[in-house]
């Protein structure tokens, strides 16, 4: 196994483990705000790891740049979505 394959395995494994932990957190948590925390973490951290894996595999080609742009967009839009969802949950609690 080469260092390239090991790096891919570690990045993809960490992304899958992160998604799995976030999904477990969604199921286990009872409060909407705790669930929101895990949902937002699932769409912020693992996509960056997947984009890094694509970058390692493809180098600086169009697919890797697309993956990186999408991961960064998710990372930047994520707080806005979390804030809007938390405000909606708070107003519905009334």
Secondary structure by P-SEA (a helix, b strand, c coil): ccaaaaaaaaaaaaaaaaaaaaaaaaaccccaaaaaaaaaaaaccaaaaaaaaaaaaccccaaaaaaaaaaaaaaaaaaaaaaaaaaaaaaaac
